[in-house]
C-alpha cells in the first residue's frame, strides 16, 4: 500500500469515527432537550440508590432484572425519577 492509499484509508477511518461521535452527540442533545422540557433531570445510579435507600449494587440488580427501567446515554446509566419514585412507593 503506497502513501496515498494509506492516507485515503486514514480519511475513511476518521470519517467513520466522526459519524459515530455525531450520532452519540445527537442522542445526548435529544435527551438533554427532553429532560429540560420535562423539567427534571434524569438520575444517576447513586441518586436512585439514595432515594430508594439501597446500595448502588441493588439498583444495578433491579435494573438487570427488569424491575427498574433505565436509559443508557452513551454508556451512562440514567433513571427517570418518576420510575424510581413508583418503585419506592
C-alpha positions in Angstrom: 0.0 0.0 0.0 1.5 3.3 -1.1 1.4 6.6 0.9 -1.7 7.9 -0.9 -3.6 4.7 -0.3 -2.7 4.9 3.4 -3.9 8.5 3.6 -7.2 7.5 2.0 -7.7 4.7 4.4 -7.0 7.1 7.3 -9.5 9.6 6.0 -12.2 6.9 5.7 -11.4 5.7 9.2 -11.7 9.2 10.6 -14.9 9.9 8.8 -16.4 6.7 10.3 -15.3 7.7 13.8 -16.8 11.2 13.3 -20.1 9.6 12.2 -20.2 7.6 15.4 -19.4 10.6 17.5 -22.0 12.7 15.7 -24.6 10.0 16.3 -23.8 9.9 20.1 -23.9 13.7 20.3 -27.4 13.7 18.7 -28.7 11.2 21.2 -27.2 13.2 24.1 -28.6 16.5 22.7 -32.1 15.0 22.2 -32.1 13.6 25.7 -31.0 16.9 27.2 -33.7 18.7 25.4 -36.4 16.2 26.5 -35.1 16.5 30.1 -35.2 20.3 30.0 -38.8 20.2 28.6 -39.9 17.7 31.2 -38.3 19.9 33.9 -36.4 17.3 35.8 -33.0 15.8 35.3 -32.5 12.0 34.9 -31.0 10.4 38.0 -27.7 8.6 38.2 -27.4 5.1 39.8 -26.3 6.8 43.0 -29.2 9.3 43.1 -31.6 6.4 42.5 -30.0 4.4 45.3 -30.1 7.3 47.7 -33.8 7.9 47.0 -34.6 4.2 47.5 -32.3 3.9 50.5 -30.5 0.9 48.9 -27.0 0.3 47.6 -25.9 1.1 44.0 -25.4 -2.6 43.6 -29.0 -3.2 44.5 -30.1 -0.6 41.9 -27.9 -2.4 39.3 -29.6 -5.7 40.2 -33.1 -4.2 39.9 -32.1 -2.7 36.5 -30.7 -6.0 35.3 -33.7 -8.0 36.4 -36.0 -5.5 34.6 -37.7 -4.2 37.8 -36.2 -0.7 37.2 -36.1 0.8 33.7 -33.2 2.8 32.7 -31.8 4.8 29.8 -28.3 4.2 28.5 -26.9 7.5 27.3 -23.5 7.0 25.7 -22.6 4.4 28.3 -24.1 6.4 31.3 -26.9 4.7 33.0 -29.7 7.1 33.9 -33.1 6.7 35.5 -36.4 8.6 35.1 -37.2 10.0 38.6 -40.9 9.1 38.2 -40.0 5.4 37.6 -37.8 5.4 40.7 -40.5 7.1 42.8 -43.1 4.5 41.6 -40.8 1.7 42.7 -40.1 3.4 46.1 -43.8 4.0 46.9 
